[in-house]
Amino acid sequence: MSGVTRIHHGAQAAAGPLLQVAGARRAALGEWVIVSTPDGASRRGQVIEVSDRATVVQVFEDTVGLAAASADLKLSGQVSRAPVGEELLGRVLSGAGVPLDELPAPIGSALRPVWGAPMNPVRRSKPSDFIETGITAIDGMNTLVRGQKLPIFSGAGLPGLDLAARIVAGARTARDEAFAVIFVGIGITQRETQRFLAQVEGSERLEQSVFYLNRTGDPTVERLLAPRLALAQAEYLAFERGMHVLVVLADCTNYCEALREMGAAREEIPGRRGYPGYMYTDLASIFERAGVLRDRPGSVTQLPILTMPDDDITHPIPDLTGYITEGQIVLSRELDRKGVFPPIDVLPSLSRLMASGIGKQTVPEHRQWADQLYAVYAQGREARLTAAIVGESGLPPADRRALAFAERFEREFVHQSGRRTVRESIALGWRLLETLPREDLLKIPDEIWAARAAAQGEGPERPAAEATP
């Protein structure tokens, strides 16, 4: 890129936030553009397409009332950059990086390109360190690991954002290390913004967090910019300041809707359900910026939150997200109706990196413990469906015990009013399992029972269980 400023007078055409400029052949992808109008107003933009026919500039601010033919477009010769640094911790910014906390604009310690690249797979180190979220159904059953990307699949009206606030306020690393949280609100309402900030405000995490908030009334194109601004900040804190950074993205469905809107403005041929054919690649360019680098300190962990349209997990947005990420946390409308919070359905939920983050960092029997809870709860869910047909009295004794276990599991294990450490979560799970007879607990080897009995000062055999008839 030459770095020389060039000015072009007038745009050839306009479509929503997009301006087509003829003759800008020296433009470069990602180049920063200032759009000025005769009344003295200016807007920021970026080159997103270069061809022999025209150069397309994406304007980040509102374009209502913009007379494209009379506008001056100044191509700066520089890619768009954002200020990053520890100075931004504790700040609340818009999706374009403009302060919303009535403080001066951040200067930062450095300027970094907004449109960063995914991590080189050769330089990646395998994620293996546990992050304690304080949520039992996550820490115990679907453990989050540093450098992982673990999305939360929510539904309309389900408390996905409230769960995110709980995680932001309660997340801890296993050791006492520098830790920061970056929250990105993408197309969220003013009410959701205020509720989220109110839940986080009383925690010690506020001073170690950065908030990028794109609200429903903000320009659509800003939804595409906000996560990239946040990730530029996250990468700086992680790989140049050695911090462990958790990035929460909510709501990724609004991001994909913005992609579809921009594709329509560019008159692109739509793909599946009207979304752009490159949506998978675009999402991957965000999600694949999470990870751990082999020769650098720090890590970037992502917790994307998305709303499944019509609760359809096969919809293109959750479907493609599931391909890119390492598992998913699925929220249940049935549990939400029962008053369970967080309404996490552990059966379809999955953390593919869980095995790397448990064991030595939690308890040695964590894997077998989680498998046993999962197995009995799954049996209880099946028994619930059968009981709806034949009645509970028609179930065999083992299914009746599993059915009672499932009710307690949802009411006591999944539901929680406050933060729990992973040790507290595991102890609670053991108390539930020990209400069942030994013949119902085949996932746990005898040596684990023997070790627990020895630790509790009992004989080699597990004591008689408080079996549910």
C-alpha positions in Angstrom: 0.0 0.0 0.0 1.4 3.4 -1.0 0.4 5.3 2.2 -0.5 8.3 0.0 -3.8 10.0 0.5 -6.0 10.2 -2.6 -9.3 12.1 -2.9 -12.1 11.0 -5.2 -15.0 13.4 -5.8 -18.4 11.8 -5.8 -19.5 8.2 -5.7 -20.9 6.4 -8.7 -23.8 4.8 -6.8 -25.0 4.1 -3.3 -26.8 1.1 -1.8 -27.5 1.3 2.0 -24.1 1.7 3.7 -22.2 0.9 0.5 -20.7 3.4 -1.9 -19.3 2.5 -5.4 -16.4 4.6 -6.5 -15.2 4.6 -10.1 -11.5 5.0 -11.0 -10.0 4.2 -7.6 -7.8 1.5 -9.0 -5.0 2.1 -6.5 -7.3 1.3 -3.6 -6.4 -1.7 -1.4 -8.7 -4.0 0.5 -9.2 -2.8 4.1 -8.0 0.7 3.3 -9.4 3.4 5.6 -11.7 6.0 3.9 -13.1 9.3 5.2 -16.3 10.3 3.5 -16.9 14.1 3.6 -20.0 16.0 2.5 -20.4 19.7 1.6 -22.0 20.5 4.9 -18.8 19.6 6.7 -19.9 16.2 8.1 -17.6 13.2 7.8 -18.1 9.5 8.1 -15.6 6.7 8.3 -15.5 3.8 5.8 -13.4 1.0 4.5 -12.6 -0.5 1.1 -14.2 -4.0 1.0 -14.0 -4.7 -2.8 -11.7 -3.6 -5.6 -12.3 -4.4 -9.3 -11.8 -2.8 -12.7 -15.4 -1.7 -12.7 -15.6 0.0 -9.3 -14.3 0.1 -5.8 -16.8 -0.5 -3.0 -16.5 1.4 0.2 -18.4 0.3 3.3 -19.5 3.3 5.5 -19.5 2.7 9.2 -21.9 5.5 10.3 -25.5 6.1 9.3 -25.8 7.0 5.6 -29.4 8.5 5.8 -29.3 11.8 3.9 -25.9 11.2 2.4 -25.7 12.6 -1.1 -23.3 10.2 -2.7 -22.7 12.2 -5.8 -21.5 15.3 -3.9 -19.4 13.4 -1.3 -15.6 13.5 -1.2 -13.9 10.1 -0.5 -10.4 10.4 0.9 -8.5 7.1 0.7 -5.9 7.3 3.5 -3.5 4.7 2.2 -3.6 2.9 5.6 -5.6 -0.1 6.8 -8.1 0.6 9.6 -6.5 0.4 13.0 -7.8 0.6 16.6 -6.1 1.8 19.8 -5.4 -1.1 22.1 -3.9 -1.5 25.6 -4.4 -1.9 29.3 -5.7 1.7 29.4 -9.0 0.4 27.8 -9.7 -1.9 30.8 -12.8 -0.6 32.6 -14.1 1.3 29.6 -17.4 1.1 27.8 -17.2 1.8 24.1 -19.5 1.6 21.1 -19.2 -1.0 18.4 -17.0 1.5 16.5 -14.8 2.2 19.5 -16.4 5.6 20.4 -16.6 6.1 24.2 -20.0 5.6 25.8 -18.8 6.3 29.4 -18.4 10.1 29.1 -14.6 9.7 29.3 -12.1 10.9 26.6 -11.4 8.7 23.6 -8.7 6.1 24.5 -5.2 6.6 23.1 -4.0 3.2 24.0 -0.5 1.7 24.0 -0.5 0.8 20.4 -2.5 0.8 17.2 -3.5 -2.6 15.7 -5.2 -3.6 12.5 -8.9 -4.2 13.0 -9.2 -6.9 10.4 -6.7 -9.3 11.9 -6.0 -12.8 10.6 -6.9 -16.1 12.2 -4.1 -17.9 14.1 -1.6 -19.9 12.1 -2.3 -23.6 13.0 1.4 -24.3 13.0 1.9 -21.9 15.9 -1.0 -23.0 17.9 -0.5 -24.8 21.2 -3.2 -27.3 22.4 -5.6 -25.7 24.9 -5.2 -27.6 28.2 -5.9 -25.2 31.2 -9.2 -25.0 33.0 -11.3 -21.9 33.3 -13.7 -21.9 36.2 -16.9 -20.0 35.2 -18.8 -20.6 38.4 -21.6 -22.3 36.5 -22.0 -26.0 37.7 -23.4 -27.3 34.4 -20.4 -25.9 32.5 -17.6 -26.5 35.0 -18.7 -30.0 35.9 -20.2 -31.3 32.7 -18.9 -29.2 29.8 -15.7 -27.7 31.0 -14.3 -24.5 29.4 -10.6 -24.5 28.6 -8.3 -21.7 27.9 -8.0 -21.0 24.2 -11.3 -22.7 23.4 -14.3 -21.3 21.5 -17.4 -22.7 23.2 -20.7 -21.1 21.9 -23.9 -20.9 23.9 -27.0 -21.8 21.8 -29.9 -19.8 23.2 -33.4 -19.1 21.9 -35.7 -16.1 21.7 -36.6 -15.1 25.3 -34.1 -17.5 26.9 -31.6 -15.9 29.3 -28.5 -16.3 27.2 -27.3 -12.8 28.0 -28.0 -13.2 31.7 -25.9 -16.4 31.6 -23.1 -14.4 29.9 -23.2 -11.8 32.6 -23.0 -14.5 35.3 -19.9 -15.9 33.5 -18.3 -12.5 33.0 -18.7 -11.8 36.7 -17.6 -15.2 38.0 -14.9 -16.5 35.6 -11.6 -17.4 37.2 -8.4 -19.1 36.1 -7.1 -22.1 38.0 -4.1 -20.2 39.2 -3.7 -16.6 40.3 -2.9 -15.1 36.9 -3.7 -11.9 35.0 -7.2 -12.3 33.6 -9.5 -10.0 31.6 -12.9 -10.1 30.1 -14.0 -8.4 26.9 -17.8 -8.3 26.2 -19.1 -7.5 22.7 -22.8 -6.7 22.4 -23.9 -7.1 18.8 -27.3 -5.6 18.0 -28.6 -5.8 21.6 -31.3 -3.6 22.9 -30.8 -0.7 25.4 -32.7 -2.7 28.0 -30.4 -5.7 27.5 -27.4 -3.4 27.7 -28.5 -1.8 31.0 -29.4 -5.2 32.5 -26.1 -6.7 31.5 -24.0 -3.8 32.9 -26.0 -3.8 36.1 -25.3 -7.5 36.7 -21.5 -7.0 36.1 -21.2 -3.6 37.8 -21.2 -5.0 41.3 -18.4 -7.6 40.7 -14.7 -7.1 40.9 -14.5 -8.1 37.2 -15.6 -4.6 36.0 -12.2 -3.0 36.3 -10.7 -5.9 34.3 -13.2 -5.7 31.5 -13.8 -3.9 28.3 -17.3 -3.5 26.8 -18.0 -2.9 23.1 -21.7 -2.3 22.8 -23.4 -2.2 19.4 -27.1 -1.5 20.1 -30.1 -2.1 17.9 -30.3 1.6 16.9 -26.7 1.7 15.8 -25.7 1.3 12.2 -25.9 -2.3 10.9 -22.4 -2.2 9.5 -21.1 -1.5 13.0 -22.1 -5.1 13.9 -19.4 -6.4 11.6 -16.8 -4.1 13.1 -17.5 -4.6 16.8 -16.2 -8.2 17.3 -13.0 -7.3 15.3 -12.3 -4.3 17.4 -12.7 -6.4 20.5 -10.4 -9.2 19.2 -7.7 -6.7 18.3 -7.8 -5.6 21.9 -7.9 -9.2 23.2 -4.9 -10.3 21.1 -2.9 -7.4 22.3 -3.7 -8.1 26.0 -3.1 -11.8 25.6 0.0 -12.1 23.4 1.8 -8.9 24.2 0.8 -8.4 27.8 0.6 -12.1 28.8 -3.0 -11.9 30.1 -5.7 -14.6 29.8 -8.6 -13.0 28.0 -12.2 -14.3 27.8 -14.2 -12.8 24.9 -18.0 -13.0 25.1 -19.8 -12.3 21.8 -23.6 -11.7 22.0 -25.6 -12.0 19.8 -23.9 -13.7 16.9 -27.2 -14.1 15.2 -27.4 -10.4 14.8 -24.0 -10.4 13.3 -25.1 -13.0 10.7 -28.2 -10.9 9.9 -26.0 -7.9 9.2 -23.9 -10.1 6.9 -27.1 -11.0 5.0 -28.2 -7.4 4.8 -24.8 -6.3 3.5 -24.9 -9.2 0.9 -28.3 -8.0 -0.3 -27.0 -4.4 -0.6 -24.1 -5.7 -2.7 -26.6 -7.7 -4.8 -24.8 -11.0 -4.1 -26.3 -14.3 -5.0 -27.8 -15.6 -1.7 -26.9 -19.0 -0.3 -28.7 -21.2 2.2 -31.8 -19.5 3.6 -30.7 -16.2 2.1 -27.4 -15.9 4.0 -24.2 -15.3 2.0 -22.4 -18.3 0.8 -19.2 -17.1 2.5 -20.8 -16.9 6.0 -18.9 -20.0 7.1 -15.6 -18.3 6.1 -16.6 -15.0 7.7 -17.5 -16.6 11.0 -14.3 -18.7 11.0 -12.3 -15.4 10.6 -13.7 -14.4 14.0 -13.8 -17.7 15.9 -10.4 -18.9 14.7 -8.7 -15.9 16.4 -9.2 -17.7 19.7 -6.4 -20.0 21.0 -3.0 -20.3 22.6 0.2 -19.5 20.7 3.2 -21.8 21.3 5.8 -19.1 21.8 3.7 -16.4 23.4 2.2 -15.9 26.9 -1.5 -15.5 27.4 -4.5 -16.9 25.7 -7.8 -15.8 24.0 -10.9 -17.8 24.8 -14.2 -17.1 23.1 -17.8 -17.6 24.4 -20.1 -16.7 21.5 -23.8 -16.5 22.2 -26.3 -16.9 19.5 -30.1 -17.1 19.3 -31.3 -20.1 17.3 -34.2 -18.9 15.1 -37.3 -20.9 16.0 -35.1 -22.9 18.4 -33.8 -24.8 15.3 -30.3 -26.1 16.0 -30.1 -27.1 12.3 -30.5 -23.5 11.2 -27.4 -22.3 9.2 -26.2 -20.0 12.0 -25.9 -22.6 14.8 -25.1 -25.3 12.2 -22.0 -23.5 10.8 -21.0 -22.3 14.2 -21.0 -25.9 15.5 -18.6 -26.9 12.7 -16.1 -24.2 13.5 -16.1 -24.2 17.3 -15.2 -26.9 19.9 -18.7 -27.9 21.2 -21.8 -26.0 22.3 -23.8 -25.1 25.5 -27.5 -25.5 24.6 -30.2 -23.7 26.6 -33.5 -25.5 27.1 -36.9 -23.8 26.9 -38.5 -26.6 29.0 -36.0 -26.0 31.9 -36.6 -22.2 31.6 -40.3 -22.8 32.0 -39.6 -24.8 35.2 -37.7 -21.8 36.6 -34.3 -23.5 36.3 -31.4 -21.0 35.9 -29.3 -21.3 34.0 -31.5 -23.6 31.8 -28.6 -25.6 30.4 -29.6 -28.9 28.8 -26.5 -31.0 29.4 -27.6 -33.8 27.0 -27.1 -32.0 23.7 -24.3 -29.8 25.2 -20.7 -30.7 24.6 -17.2 -29.5 25.2 -14.8 -31.2 22.9 -11.7 -30.0 24.9 -13.1 -31.0 28.3 -10.7 -33.9 28.7 -7.7 -31.6 28.3 -8.8 -29.3 31.2 -10.0 -31.7 33.9 -8.3 -34.3 36.1 -5.2 -32.8 37.7 -6.7 -29.3 37.6 -10.0 -30.4 39.1 -10.3 -33.9 40.6 -8.8 -37.1 39.2 -12.2 -38.8 38.9 -13.9 -35.9 37.1 -14.4 -37.7 33.8 -16.0 -40.8 35.3 -18.1 -38.6 37.6 -19.4 -36.5 34.7 -20.1 -39.6 32.6 -22.1 -41.2 35.4 -24.2 -38.1 36.0 -24.9 -37.8 32.2 -25.9 -41.5 32.0 -28.3 -41.5 34.9 -29.8 -38.1 33.8 -30.3 -39.4 30.2 -32.0 -42.5 31.6 -34.3 -40.3 33.7 -35.2 -38.2 30.7 -36.2 -41.3 28.8 -38.2 -42.5 31.8 -40.0 -39.2 31.9 -41.2 -39.7 28.3 -42.3 -43.3 29.1 -44.1 -42.3 32.3 -46.2 -39.8 30.2 -47.6 -42.9 28.4 -47.7 -45.7 31.0 -47.6 -43.7 34.2 -44.8 -43.7 36.8 -46.1 -46.8 38.5 -45.6 -48.7 35.2 -41.9 -48.1 35.2 -39.3 -50.6 36.4 -37.6 -49.7 39.7 -34.3 -48.5 38.1 -36.3 -46.1 35.8 -38.2 -44.8 38.8 -35.0 -44.1 40.6 -33.5 -42.4 37.5 -36.7 -40.3 37.0 -36.5 -39.0 40.6 -32.7 -38.4 40.0 -33.5 -36.3 36.9 -35.8 -34.1 38.9 -33.3 -33.5 41.6 -30.5 -33.0 39.0 -32.4 -30.2 37.3 -33.6 -28.6 40.6 -30.4 -28.9 42.6 -27.5 -29.4 40.3 -28.3 -27.4 37.1 -30.2 -24.6 39.0 -28.1 -22.3 41.1 -28.7 -18.9 42.6 -25.1 -18.0 43.2 -21.5 -18.8 42.1 -20.1 -22.3 42.8 -16.5 -23.4 42.7 -15.8 -26.5 40.7 -15.1 -28.4 44.0 -18.5 -27.4 45.3 -20.1 -28.6 42.0 -18.4 -31.9 42.2 -19.3 -32.4 45.8 -22.9 -31.7 44.9 -22.8 -34.2 42.1 -21.5 -36.9 44.4 -24.3 -36.2 46.9 -26.8 -36.8 44.2 -25.1 -40.0 42.9 -24.9 -41.4 46.4 -28.7 -41.5 46.6 -28.6 -44.4 44.1 -27.7 -48.0 44.7 -24.3 -49.3 43.5 -25.9 -51.3 40.6 -27.2 -48.1 39.0 -23.7 -46.5 38.9 -21.7 -48.6 36.5 -19.7 -45.8 35.0 -17.6 -45.4 38.1 -14.9 -48.0 38.7 -14.6 -49.8 42.0 -11.2 -48.2 42.8 -12.8 -44.7 42.8 -15.4 -45.9 45.3 -12.7 -47.4 47.4 -10.7 -44.2 47.3 -13.7 -42.2 48.3 -14.5 -44.6 51.2 -10.8 -44.4 52.4 -10.9 -40.6 52.2 -14.1 -40.5 54.3 -12.6 -43.0 56.8 -15.0 -45.8 55.9 -14.4 -49.4 54.9 -13.4 -50.5 51.4 -17.1 -50.9 50.3 -19.3 -47.9 49.6 -21.9 -47.4 52.3 -25.4 -48.3 51.7 -27.1 -45.8 49.5 -30.2 -43.9 50.2 -32.0 -45.5 47.2 -35.2 -43.9 45.9 -37.9 -46.6 45.7 
